[in-house]
């Protein structure tokens, strides 16, 4: 059997969901008999090629996040939102009731210790979006795994269900929003 | 022998005056619900307890039990409706579970788990709702309020104070407190009030005890809400009197 090709990325996330994926521990060996990684922080491949499964951690907070998310959607047959940030916007979205200009001014200009500060405007920095969005507001998402982060057992159950061709189902104790 | 109606094909006995919900719970059959509480008058606003009776949707917490009813509750169609209602509640407020003290004890969250809600689905509104931290011992976080009116009912019917009320209409509907300043600190609320204990979400929190029970050992960590609702079930509605200010209005 050909291995399934899997790409992963962290957008406006903290890599906690990737860490939780690694927490499946020795089951990683079993997983690697079934899948191989394309673009991922684990491979350092820079762009996503044609894949069976794309796993997105983190929400959308800037223009680069949008570009990467669209690259994944265009290349992955199945797209999974993993973790509270990808599913709901999460922690970064807690700025959504504030004005972005006010946030930047306070952090870079008016806070104590920011004398002569300036708002970063290097062209290499992706432009922040006005609001932070969960990824389903930007592209079609096939599956959601909530949790901050989802437990290793939840990720394992979900992926093994999916790879085996079953409808993924977490059930009590594995489905968590916190 | 009492009369019966059918719930998902099973005979449910009932006493005259019982609702479909009361009879079902008393007979050990769970119907998902959110604003219904066995100790208070049914409110019928959250619609999570919707069932199909003779092809029509009805809230089981307010529908009177009648002999011969054919009630459908645990069906794909009805559960999909309940899932959508829970999703809309999550999208409408700011329900950020990872930072909420109520996580694990929250009825909204537990319903989401039990119904298999994996995403809010809709566009999140991210409303701007400042908290009321004016009271030294009680935090009022409007971000998490789902307008179930349980605190409103408890404060009037049990505490006899009417500290809480809902104001506004439609999407602008919101919880208010009974003080000229609009601040909880200026009301008659006390730590022993039933209104505080009955909040199903993290809108009303007692300060400085949020993490006395660690995450992972909380109520709905132990078993799903469907299993626990039955344990709480057959209690008669409280026969208490409305508070004096309500009677004055009447």
Interface residues (C-beta under 8 A of the other chain):
Chain A: X81 X84 X87 X88 X89 X90 X91 X93 X94 X96 X97 X131 X134 X136 X137 X141 X143 X144 X145 X146 X148 X169 X170 X172 X173 X175 X176 X177 X178
Chain B: X90 X94 X95 X96 X97 X98 X99 X100 X103 X104 X109 X112 X113 X114 X116 X118 X119 X120 X121 X123 X124 X126 X127 X128 X129 X215 X221 X223 X224
